[in-house]
Amino acid sequence: MLSEAAADRAGVSKAEASAIADRMFLLMRQALMSGETVKLTAFGSLQLRSRAERVGRNPRTGTEHRIPPRHTVVFTPSAQLREMLSKLTPPAKDLN
């Protein structure tokens, strides 16, 4: 769990780390719900986007159905994170 790893590295109790993480995520949710962009330095940003109503298709039957409008959260990685991830070696493909 993320809060347990943070507690070990920061030298605080798991309860303290969990309380801090809960508060941080609450603040992030509140910011997104008010339309703000949440920027996490050297990691990326979260932004609320609106998706319009659209027509979807059942791939099995081909029948059309209405997909209602909704809000969604979009994550955009920072340049630093993208650079770090681009240096990773992709896992070997299993040929079986």
C-alpha positions as MATLAB code, in Angstrom:
seq = 'MLSEAAADRAGVSKAEASAIADRMFLLMRQALMSGETVKLTAFGSLQLRSRAERVGRNPRTGTEHRIPPRHTVVFTPSAQLREMLSKLTPPAKDLN';
ca = [
       0.000    0.000    0.000;
       1.232    3.481   -0.842;
       0.741    4.956    2.629;
       2.681    2.068    4.225;
       5.643    2.635    1.910;
       5.515    6.376    2.605;
       5.420    5.728    6.357;
       8.490    3.496    6.168;
      10.472    6.000    4.099;
       9.391    9.109    6.051;
       9.796    7.540    9.462;
       6.222    8.226   10.584;
       3.499    5.861   11.753;
       1.289    4.142    9.191;
      -1.723    5.894   10.711;
      -0.105    9.322   10.213;
       0.893    8.511    6.635;
      -2.587    7.182    5.885;
      -4.217   10.310    7.345;
      -1.962   12.544    5.244;
      -2.699   10.541    2.074;
      -6.454   10.610    2.765;
      -6.356   14.384    3.248;
      -4.273   14.879    0.117;
      -6.700   12.838   -2.016;
      -9.651   14.707   -0.501;
      -8.059   18.023   -1.490;
      -7.363   16.690   -4.988;
     -11.003   15.562   -5.368;
     -12.271   18.940   -4.191;
      -9.989   20.775   -6.618;
     -11.101   18.610   -9.550;
     -14.772   19.008   -8.642;
     -14.358   22.794   -8.678;
     -12.763   22.647  -12.134;
      -9.160   23.220  -11.084;
      -6.201   21.362  -12.569;
      -4.223   19.360  -10.010;
      -0.493   19.641  -10.718;
       1.893   17.169   -9.093;
       5.443   18.397   -9.640;
       7.684   15.944  -11.529;
       4.752   13.509  -11.851;
       1.972   15.043  -13.930;
      -1.386   16.745  -13.790;
      -5.016   15.726  -13.404;
      -7.766   17.621  -15.163;
     -11.540   17.266  -15.352;
     -12.912   16.920  -18.880;
     -16.474   16.735  -20.137;
     -17.438   14.055  -22.607;
     -20.378   14.743  -24.879;
     -23.231   12.337  -25.462;
     -22.433    9.920  -28.248;
     -23.666    6.803  -29.973;
     -21.952    3.535  -29.109;
     -22.168    0.172  -30.780;
     -22.294   -3.279  -29.254;
     -19.360   -5.032  -30.988;
     -21.073   -8.415  -30.811;
     -24.483   -7.484  -32.206;
     -23.819   -4.157  -33.905;
     -26.816   -2.538  -32.203;
     -26.462    1.137  -31.403;
     -27.068    2.647  -27.985;
     -26.787    6.083  -26.433;
     -23.807    6.815  -24.174;
     -24.805    9.680  -21.861;
     -22.624   12.746  -21.328;
     -20.241   12.531  -18.388;
     -17.215   14.000  -16.701;
     -13.918   12.169  -16.568;
     -10.456   12.785  -15.127;
      -7.537   12.894  -17.538;
      -3.942   12.331  -16.409;
      -1.110   13.980  -18.313;
       2.364   12.814  -17.288;
       5.063   15.429  -16.756;
       8.011   15.693  -19.134;
      10.252   14.281  -16.390;
       8.042   11.218  -15.902;
       7.751   10.636  -19.668;
      11.538   10.803  -19.996;
      12.088    8.373  -17.122;
       9.528    5.925  -18.524;
      11.007    6.099  -22.013;
      14.307    4.805  -20.603;
      12.708    1.622  -19.248;
      13.508   -1.574  -21.071;
      10.315   -3.195  -22.311;
       9.664   -6.679  -20.907;
      10.591   -9.607  -23.142;
       7.660  -11.049  -25.061;
       6.657  -14.588  -24.217;
       6.606  -16.540  -27.481;
       4.491  -19.396  -26.120;
];
